[in-house]
Structure formats: structure tokens, C-alpha cells
């Protein structure tokens, strides 16, 4: 492949790696950013229990209409509730009991006034009626919106991708990751002859007698707002099991046989992920792959698949090693999100590295299960070519700001470095399994993650997390020769940075424990005989005279 072509493919690939609003952290935040990203009494006073979407989708009009019944528990006396719905969507009415509520719109926020203040400790619901033409994605999933496409037979083929942009692009909800409904039901009416596939289990199919069929799906586990989804097309279905887990596949009818052959990888993936990360976290809702008119997305229990039945990332290897062509990137990466992002969710999207760093690491986990640790380490090293080290991984809190795209592969290299600091694979895998079990179905922060992995080892990981997550530059191992000694220290943004690192001298691996102060190692070898174990540690080195 010539250099120009490779560069174009790499840039195209990175568009997906950097999800929809990655890198949007900046200093000029607007009122709309704050309304979307912050938690104030109008949001903190209630906890969503269930969403029940009742929608009609009209492909010819590129429109949706219907309602969302939002059930909630009142956590503090609440005169006003904030929900979210994009400004271009029309509100028909908001009903509480039998009363039509008064509301005010500010940007994409909707402030709803209750006639009488709702009392703490009660449970209640409203039904939010609306309609409109939702934002159309220009290039899903890299920007948020609907995809109104056709399959090769001319049938409507519709999908939605809204991570980062927000689920309020197409349905009213409390659009903040800190609050997930405990369950969700999607009653979606589509033209006869088409099928809608949503999250969870299919509970009914009903011909409405007006040219539309209603497909009802239900999720019984907590679910992120952006994961609640519709997929509409001329789908064919087949299924199998991994142990007690139902594996279901919905693909375009003419791709059925191709999919049956290609999706055999799913069982290998599940065997690996169960072993290394613990059981699938949504067994009650089952696991699905759904063919979509865009590349992919981690929609819980209905993972979007659009990798054209190719190995790698649309037939390319993001690591440049060839190892990434041994497996289907979208199957592995997007399914890995079921553990990281869907089950374990960052409370604020500033901490989205918890989703993307861990999930990118699942690519290496799968590689290790199938082809061994050395190839996994080579893959992790190879994907460093996608890291910029120009801005910090963690975004700004309270303003709907994700951090930089380095959250993906710098995040996974951070995890690999921590594994190497542990220097005990049994301890590492036990800790990873305990992490997924401890925080299953929870929203958490970076601090929760730091504390959890720090407690498992005697090495203080606080400066390590701090440098990799909150600063753009890598720590630099400075080295210089002094007679029969090799001198070494760290140069880093974090004051008094310290982290062990493995070096190789005369074919022997030795663990150094550098700090910000010079230390020495007695050796008869010259400095040019020393090399860092850069398969396991992601750092920079600098030779000083």
C-alpha cells in the first residue's frame, strides 16, 4: 500500500476511533453546554426508573411521532423538572395525570412546571408527546443523527447513532450519563414488510391494520440513554447459544448465509471475554448483532454491525502489524463495550476513557486469548501510531465535554502499562474481573477506577493515572552514563512522579524504580547496551550527555 493511501485510510479510521464529540473540551462553553452537562436541582431531584417509547417511524417523510412515558422516583421535593429534547423536535404536549403541563424551552433543555410540587419519596410518571424530523447524520457514527438509507433491493434501511451528540436528538429524556433507567420498552411502528430491532427481548409483533406493524422490545437491565435504539430494515434472523447466553443476529435478508459464516467469531469472543473479564453483564436481555447502514456502535444488547463482513477495520489494520486483520474489529470492539461503557458507565462524559480505554484494551485481550500474549503486546505497541499525545484524555466536567481521542489507544496502553507494573498476570486478570463485577450496572468516576486498581498493588499508581490521564505528554525516562554507572530519573508533569519500569541490559530484564531524582545502577555495560521494555511500558526515553 502506498504511503498516501495508507495515510488516508488511517485518517478515515481515526474518525471512528474518535467518537462523536471527542476532543470538544475547550474554554468557551455556552449555556447550552452547561444545561446539557451539569446536574442541578431540576435534574438531581428525580431518578429515572423507566422509559417507554411509543413511536411511529415514517421513512418517506423521514419523521417520527409519538411519546415517551417517563417513570421516576422523586429524590427531593420537585416543583420543576428538566428533560432534554433537541430544539428542532416539536413538543405536542406533556401530560401528568390528566393535566397538560406548562413548560419552557431553553436550547435543547425543557423545563417542566408541576401544578403542585412533587414530594420526596414518591414515584410518578409523565407522558411526553412530540414529533418531528430528527437531525440526519452526515456521516454516522462519527456525527450524531438518523440514517435514512436503502438496502440494495430498495427497501428502507434505517439506523440511529447518537453517542456524545445525545439521545435527546430523537427522544425526550434526562440526557445525562449519571442516570440510567432501570428498564426500557420500545414500541416502534414501521411500514409493513419491515422489521424494527431494538434492545433487549422481542415481546410482541402487532399488525396495526393501517399499513404499519408495531414491534415491541423490552430491556430489563439499566441502560444508557444513547444505547436505546431502533434499527429498521428487511431483516432476517438466526440464533445460537454460548452456554446459557442467547446470541441473536439480525442481518439484511440477502446477507443471511454470509453472516452465518462470518459471525462464528462471536462464540470465540464470548469464551475469551468470560474468562478474562467475567460473565456477559446483560444475560437477561441476551446479546444481538444487528446489521446497520453505518459502521458500528455499542448499543446495549443490540450491537450495531456495519463492517461489511470483513476482518480488521473495514479490511484495514489500525495497528499496522497485520495482527488486526485476524479478527473483525467491529464485532470485538463494539461488543467489548457491553462490559465497559454499557455495564460500567462513566458518570460524566469527561471520564469517557473508562468506556473507550478499557474497550480498546479488549482488542488486545481477544488477541491474547486467540494468538498469545506476545502478539497482543505487539498489537498494543502498534496502535500507538494512532496516539497524538497533544491533549489530555479527561475532558472538562459539567459541560458535556469528552476528552481527546487518545482516550482510546493511550487509554489501552495505560492499562497495559499498569498490568506490567503489577508484574503478576494472575493478579491482573483477577483485578479486572473484580472491577467488572464490583461496578456492574453502575455509573462511576475516574477516581473510582483509580482507587480500585491502586488497592490491588503495593505500587502507588496515583501519579501514573495522573500523568497519563490529566496531562498530554508521556513520562520521559532520562538516562545518562557516569563511568560504570547508569543514571536514571523521570521527567514528567506530575510533581515527584514515580513509576517502575523494566529495562534490558545484556539480555537481562531488570526493574528500575525511578523517581524525579537521579538514581544509579552499577554496571560494566555502556548505556547503548540498555533498552526499555517498550512492549509493556508506554513511555519516552531521553539520553542525556
Helices and strands as residue ranges (DSSP letters): H 3-17, H 31-37, H 41-44, E 46-58, E 63-74, E 78-84, E 90-96, E 99-100, E 102-106, E 109-118, E 123-132, E 145-150, E 156-161, G 167-169, E 183-191, E 195-197, E 201-207, E 212-219, G 225-227, E 231-233, E 235-242, E 245-252, G 253-255, H 256-262, H 265-277, G 283-285, E 287-291, E 296-297, E 303-305, G 323-325, H 329-336, E 344-346, G 349-351, H 353-371, H 373-382, G 383-386, G 405-407, H 409-422, H 425-438, E 442-444, H 446-455, H 462-470, E 476-482, E 485-491, E 499-505, E 508-514, E 519-522, G 527-529, E 530-532, E 540-543
